[in-house]
Amino acid sequence: MKGSDNGESGLKEKKEQVLMGRIGDRPLWVLNVSIVVRAFHQLGAGVFLVGCLFLDFSPPDSFKWLVFGSGFVLVFTEWLRHRQILREFSGCVTFVKLLLMGAAFHGFLPLNLTMIAVFLVASVAAHAPKHIRHRLLF
C-alpha cells in the first residue's frame, strides 16, 4: 500500500543528509587500547569530581595527571578515526568542557556546579547517537 511507511523513509533520508566528518582508518588494536584508556579516564575523572565536590578531600596529583593524560590520548585516538574532530559535535563538546573546567579552576565559575555541568555534558555527548556525535558543526 502506497504511503504506509509510517514516516520511516523520511527519517532515513534525514539521517543520510547529515554532514559528518571525514573518517580515516584506525587499526583494531588502537580501538582496544582506547577502550582501556577510556576506563582509566573515567576512573580518574570520578576521583577528580569527588575532589571538586568535597573540599576536604584532595585527590593525589597522580589522578589529575591520569585524567588529563588519558583525555589527551582519547582525543588523539578519536582523531585517528575522525580527522575533522574539532569541527564535529564531539570535538566541540570536548573544547567547551576544557573551557568550563579552566574557568572553574581560575575562579570565574563556581567549582562544584561547573564540574557537575561538565560531567553532565560529557555523559550526554558520549551517549548521543553516532550521527549526532560526529556531525560537522562548521
N, C-alpha and C positions, 0 to 999 in steps of 0.2 A: 504494500500500500504506500503510495507516494506521500511524503511529508510525515511519516510516522517514526522518525528517528529520535524524537524527544529532544531535539536540540543538540545531540551529541556531535553531529558533524560540524556545527558552528563552534563548539568547544575545541574540536580537533584543529579547525582552521585557525583559531586564535593562538593555540599553542605553537603552530607552525610559523606564525607571523612574529613570534618573539625573537628579537635580535639578541643572540647570545655571542659571547666572546669566542675567539679562536681557540681550538682545542689542539693540544700537542700530544705527542706520545709520552707515556710515563711507564717505565718498567714496573712489573708487578711487585718486585722487591721494594720499590720506593713506596708503593701503596701500603704494603705490610709494615714498613718502618713508620710511616706516617700515622698508622693506627696506634702503634705503641707510643709514639711521641705525643699523640693527642691524649692518651690516657694519662701520661705524666703531666701534661699541660693542665688537664682538669684537676688532678691531684694538687698540684702547686697552686692553681688558681683558687681552689677551695680553701686551702690553708691561708692564702693571701687574703681572701674575703673575710675569713674569721678574724684575722689580724686587723682588718679595717673596721669591722663591726664591733669588736670588743677591744676597747682601747687599752685595757690592762694586759692584753696578750699581744706580744710582738713575735711574729714568726721569724725563724732563723733566716739569715740572708741567703742561705742556700735555696730556700723556696722561692725567693724573689728572682734569683738567677734562673731557677728551673722554669718559672713562668715565662719570663721574657726570652730566654734561650729557646725553649720549646716553641714558643709563639713564632719566633723568627724562622725556625726550621719548618713549622707548619705552613707559614706563608710561602716559603721557598718551594716546598713540595707541591703546594697548590699551584704556584706559578709554573712549575714544570708541566702541568696538565692544562691549565687555563692561562694562556700567555697574556691576556688583557685583564688580569685580575684587578688592577687598580681602577679600571673602568666599569667593572662588574659590581653588582649589588653587594656581594660578599666582601670584596676588597674595600668598598666604600664604608661598609659597616666596621671593618677592622680599623680603618683610619679614624672613624668617629669614636670608636672605643678608646683608641690611644689618646685622642684629643681630650675626651672626658676624663680619663684617668690622670692625664697630665694636669688638667685644670684642677682636679680634686687634690692632687698631690701638692700643688703650689698654692692651695688655699682659695682659689677662685670659686670653687663649688664645694658644698658640704660633702665631706668624705663618705659618710655612711650611705646617704641617699644616692650619691653618684655611683658608688661601686655596685649597689643593688641594681641601679638602672643599667649599668654596663653588663652585668650578668644576665639581666632580663633580655636586653637587646641581643646579646651573644646567643642565648638559647633560642630565641625566636628565629634569628637569622640562620643558625646552624640547622634548624629543623624545617626550614622552608623547602618547598619542592625545588628540584634542580633548575627548572625553567625560570624560577624566581631568583635563586641564589646566583646564577651565572648570567642573568640578564644584563646587557650593556645599558648603563645609565646615560652615558655621553660618549 
